[in-house]
């Protein structure tokens, strides 16, 4: 429960300082989490980046003020953190579907994003199958791509990346290289709030040299909690992540390590309701 309470404290802080220049370092301190873990926890529990949440809330309040006062649009732009009225209008239209001028005239509909309240009920109705694994240092090799997040996220995304890897022969190459403890292809995300990007890896655990054209990531000796994921992709993965953060972490005494989590896709048919895969989460 302490994790959820800490996250709510950070959300309350963001709301109280919504019109100020906020940094992920300052926000994460309110939750007593590192920026790395705060970003990951926030995204898993809310399906939003911190930047997305701040932007949506500011534009929601800007719309309310726009329609209830005679404040100039240029003044609202500066008040809500935009350097120019043009930038404000572009962001406003992207969220609400209409321009600030149209909103003031009562043309069209506005989209409101309300203040978040995190709630959790620790009933433990659904059992979680997991094991604790102590591992020495190991290496994964694969391909990495940088994806923009939030309002900058346009164009092909991670599903398209997987489709590309499956069709260009890279997936088969990685499967042939599997010779470590973790079976199956791996998906890893490293989110960087300060530049609103995600480094996403498709990889395999491999003992040996790194072939030309592939990148590598070295994990140090660590303790891992390995969660079983049962069910059809991607619903089962999403539900397991939420259960980990809403139920397992608040109910156990482990602290999260500053390492990327790993999704291990072991079943050949991810769309089967009987598919069995794994989530590897480093703890200390």
C-alpha positions as CSV (number, residue, x, y, z in Angstrom):
1,X,0.0,0.0,0.0
2,X,2.9,2.4,0.7
3,X,3.8,2.4,-3.0
4,X,0.4,3.5,-4.1
5,X,0.2,6.1,-1.3
6,X,3.6,7.5,-2.4
7,X,2.5,7.6,-6.0
8,X,-0.6,9.5,-5.0
9,X,1.5,12.0,-3.0
10,X,3.5,12.7,-6.2
11,X,0.3,13.2,-8.2
12,X,-1.0,15.6,-5.6
13,X,2.3,17.5,-5.8
14,X,2.0,17.8,-9.6
15,X,-1.5,19.1,-9.2
16,X,-0.4,21.7,-6.6
17,X,2.4,22.9,-8.8
18,X,0.8,22.3,-12.2
19,X,1.7,25.8,-13.6
20,X,5.4,25.5,-12.6
21,X,8.4,24.0,-14.4
22,X,8.4,20.5,-12.9
23,X,11.2,18.0,-13.3
24,X,11.1,14.3,-13.0
25,X,13.7,14.4,-10.3
26,X,11.6,16.7,-8.1
27,X,8.4,14.8,-8.7
28,X,9.9,11.4,-8.0
29,X,11.3,12.6,-4.7
30,X,7.7,13.1,-3.5
31,X,7.2,9.4,-3.9
32,X,10.5,8.4,-2.4
33,X,11.4,6.7,-5.6
34,X,14.2,7.1,-8.1
35,X,13.3,8.8,-11.4
36,X,13.8,5.5,-13.1
37,X,11.3,3.6,-11.0
38,X,8.9,6.4,-10.6
39,X,8.5,6.7,-14.4
40,X,8.0,3.0,-14.9
41,X,5.6,2.7,-12.0
42,X,3.6,5.7,-13.2
43,X,3.3,4.4,-16.7
44,X,2.3,0.9,-15.7
45,X,-0.4,2.1,-13.3
46,X,-1.8,5.0,-15.3
47,X,-1.0,4.1,-18.9
48,X,0.5,7.6,-19.2
49,X,3.9,9.2,-19.1
50,X,4.4,11.9,-16.6
51,X,4.7,14.4,-19.4
52,X,1.4,13.2,-20.9
53,X,-0.4,13.7,-17.6
54,X,0.9,17.2,-17.0
55,X,0.1,18.2,-20.6
56,X,-3.4,16.8,-20.5
57,X,-4.2,18.4,-17.1
58,X,-2.8,21.8,-18.1
59,X,-4.8,21.8,-21.4
60,X,-7.9,20.7,-19.5
61,X,-7.6,23.6,-17.1
62,X,-6.7,26.0,-20.0
63,X,-10.0,25.0,-21.7
64,X,-12.0,25.6,-18.6
65,X,-10.4,29.0,-18.1
66,X,-10.8,29.8,-21.8
67,X,-14.6,29.2,-21.7
68,X,-15.3,30.9,-18.4
69,X,-13.2,34.0,-18.5
70,X,-12.2,36.8,-21.0
71,X,-8.5,36.1,-20.5
72,X,-6.6,36.6,-23.8
73,X,-5.5,33.4,-25.6
74,X,-1.9,34.7,-25.7
75,X,-1.9,35.1,-21.9
76,X,-3.3,31.6,-21.4
77,X,-0.6,30.2,-23.6
78,X,2.1,31.7,-21.5
79,X,0.3,30.8,-18.2
80,X,0.1,27.1,-19.2
81,X,3.7,26.8,-20.2
82,X,3.7,27.4,-24.0
83,X,6.3,29.7,-25.5
84,X,4.1,30.9,-28.3
85,X,0.3,31.1,-29.0
86,X,0.9,28.9,-32.0
87,X,2.4,26.1,-29.9
88,X,-0.5,26.4,-27.5
89,X,-3.1,26.3,-30.3
90,X,-1.4,23.2,-31.8
91,X,-1.4,21.3,-28.5
92,X,-4.9,22.5,-27.7
93,X,-6.3,21.3,-31.0
94,X,-4.5,17.9,-30.7
95,X,-6.2,17.3,-27.3
96,X,-9.6,18.9,-27.8
97,X,-10.1,18.6,-31.6
98,X,-10.8,22.3,-31.9
99,X,-8.9,25.5,-31.7
100,X,-8.9,27.9,-28.7
101,X,-10.8,30.4,-30.7
102,X,-13.5,27.8,-31.6
103,X,-13.7,26.8,-28.0
104,X,-14.3,30.3,-26.9
105,X,-17.1,30.6,-29.4
106,X,-18.7,27.4,-28.1
107,X,-18.0,25.5,-31.3
108,X,-17.3,21.8,-30.8
109,X,-16.7,19.7,-27.7
110,X,-13.9,19.8,-25.2
111,X,-12.1,16.8,-23.8
112,X,-11.5,16.8,-20.0
113,X,-8.8,14.8,-18.2
114,X,-9.6,14.8,-14.5
115,X,-7.2,14.7,-11.6
116,X,-5.9,11.2,-11.0
117,X,-6.6,9.2,-7.9
118,X,-4.9,5.9,-7.5
119,X,-6.9,3.3,-5.7
120,X,-6.0,-0.3,-4.9
121,X,-7.8,-3.2,-3.2
122,X,-5.4,-5.9,-2.0
123,X,-7.8,-8.8,-2.1
124,X,-5.3,-11.1,-3.8
125,X,-8.2,-12.8,-5.6
126,X,-6.1,-13.9,-8.5
127,X,-3.1,-16.0,-7.5
128,X,0.4,-15.0,-8.9
129,X,2.9,-17.7,-9.7
130,X,6.5,-16.5,-9.3
131,X,9.9,-17.7,-8.3
132,X,13.0,-16.0,-7.0
133,X,16.2,-16.4,-9.0
134,X,19.7,-15.3,-8.0
135,X,21.8,-14.7,-11.2
136,X,25.4,-13.9,-12.0
137,X,26.1,-11.3,-14.6
138,X,24.6,-12.1,-18.0
139,X,24.4,-10.6,-21.5
140,X,21.6,-10.0,-23.9
141,X,22.1,-9.2,-27.6
142,X,19.7,-7.9,-30.1
143,X,18.4,-4.8,-31.8
144,X,17.4,-1.5,-30.3
145,X,15.3,1.3,-31.5
146,X,14.5,4.7,-29.9
147,X,10.8,5.6,-29.9
148,X,9.4,9.0,-29.0
149,X,6.7,9.1,-26.3
150,X,3.8,11.2,-25.4
151,X,2.6,13.9,-27.8
152,X,5.7,13.3,-30.0
153,X,4.8,9.7,-30.5
154,X,3.8,9.5,-34.1
155,X,4.4,6.9,-36.9
156,X,5.4,3.2,-36.5
157,X,5.7,2.0,-32.9
158,X,6.8,-1.1,-31.0
159,X,4.4,-3.6,-32.6
160,X,5.6,-2.5,-36.0
161,X,9.2,-3.0,-34.8
162,X,8.4,-6.6,-33.8
163,X,6.8,-7.2,-37.2
164,X,9.9,-5.9,-38.9
165,X,12.2,-8.1,-36.9
166,X,10.0,-11.1,-37.5
167,X,10.0,-10.6,-41.3
168,X,13.6,-9.5,-41.9
169,X,15.2,-12.6,-40.4
170,X,16.5,-10.9,-37.2
171,X,14.1,-12.9,-35.0
172,X,15.3,-16.2,-36.4
173,X,18.9,-15.1,-35.9
174,X,18.2,-14.3,-32.2
175,X,16.4,-17.5,-31.7
176,X,19.4,-19.4,-33.0
177,X,21.6,-17.6,-30.5
178,X,19.5,-18.5,-27.4
179,X,21.9,-20.3,-25.0
180,X,21.3,-18.7,-21.7
181,X,18.9,-19.2,-18.8
182,X,16.0,-17.1,-20.1
183,X,14.3,-18.8,-23.0
184,X,12.4,-17.1,-25.8
185,X,12.8,-13.6,-27.3
186,X,13.0,-10.7,-24.9
187,X,11.4,-7.3,-24.9
188,X,13.0,-4.5,-22.8
189,X,12.1,-0.9,-22.4
190,X,14.3,1.9,-20.9
191,X,12.2,5.1,-20.6
192,X,13.9,8.5,-20.6
193,X,11.6,11.1,-19.3
194,X,14.0,14.0,-19.8
195,X,13.9,13.5,-23.6
196,X,10.5,11.7,-23.8
197,X,11.9,8.6,-25.5
198,X,12.0,4.9,-24.9
199,X,14.9,2.7,-25.8
200,X,13.2,-0.6,-26.8
201,X,15.2,-3.8,-27.2
202,X,14.3,-7.0,-28.9
203,X,16.9,-9.4,-27.7
204,X,18.0,-12.9,-26.6
205,X,20.2,-14.0,-23.7
206,X,23.5,-15.1,-25.3
207,X,26.7,-16.4,-23.9
208,X,29.5,-15.6,-26.4
209,X,30.6,-13.0,-28.9
210,X,28.2,-10.4,-30.2
211,X,27.7,-10.8,-33.9
212,X,28.2,-7.8,-36.2
213,X,25.1,-5.7,-36.6
214,X,23.7,-6.5,-33.1
215,X,23.9,-4.5,-29.9
216,X,24.4,-5.9,-26.4
217,X,23.3,-5.0,-22.8
218,X,25.1,-6.4,-19.8
219,X,23.2,-7.2,-16.6
220,X,25.2,-7.2,-13.3
221,X,24.7,-10.0,-10.7
222,X,21.2,-9.5,-9.4
223,X,18.2,-11.1,-7.7
224,X,15.2,-11.5,-9.9
225,X,11.5,-12.2,-9.4
226,X,10.2,-14.2,-12.3
227,X,6.4,-13.9,-12.8
228,X,4.5,-16.4,-14.9
229,X,2.2,-14.8,-17.4
230,X,-0.7,-17.0,-18.5
231,X,-3.1,-16.1,-21.3
232,X,-3.4,-14.3,-24.6
233,X,-1.0,-11.5,-25.6
234,X,-1.1,-8.6,-25.0
235,X,-3.9,-8.6,-22.4
236,X,-2.2,-11.1,-20.1
237,X,1.1,-9.1,-20.1
238,X,-0.7,-5.8,-19.3
239,X,-2.8,-7.4,-16.5
240,X,0.2,-9.1,-14.9
241,X,2.1,-5.8,-14.9
242,X,-0.7,-4.1,-13.1
243,X,-1.1,-7.0,-10.6
244,X,2.7,-6.8,-9.9
245,X,2.5,-3.1,-9.0
246,X,-0.9,-3.0,-7.3
247,X,-0.7,-6.3,-5.4
248,X,2.7,-8.0,-5.3
249,X,5.0,-5.1,-4.6
250,X,2.9,-3.5,-1.9
251,X,2.6,-6.9,-0.2
252,X,6.3,-7.9,-0.3
253,X,9.4,-6.5,1.3
254,X,11.5,-6.2,-1.8
255,X,12.8,-2.9,-3.3
256,X,13.1,-2.6,-7.1
257,X,16.6,-2.5,-8.6
258,X,17.7,0.1,-11.1
259,X,17.6,-2.3,-14.0
260,X,15.3,-2.8,-17.0
261,X,12.6,-5.3,-16.6
262,X,12.4,-8.1,-19.1
263,X,9.4,-9.6,-20.9
264,X,10.3,-13.1,-22.1
265,X,8.1,-14.4,-24.9
266,X,8.5,-18.2,-24.5
267,X,5.3,-19.7,-26.1
268,X,5.4,-20.0,-29.9
269,X,1.8,-18.9,-30.1
270,X,1.3,-15.7,-28.1
271,X,-2.3,-15.4,-29.2
272,X,-3.3,-18.7,-27.6
273,X,-5.3,-18.5,-24.3
274,X,-2.9,-21.1,-23.0
275,X,0.2,-19.1,-23.8
276,X,2.8,-19.1,-21.0
277,X,5.4,-16.3,-20.8
278,X,7.4,-14.5,-18.1
279,X,8.2,-11.1,-16.7
280,X,11.6,-10.7,-15.0
281,X,11.9,-8.0,-12.4
282,X,15.2,-7.2,-10.7
283,X,14.9,-6.6,-6.9
284,X,17.1,-6.0,-3.9
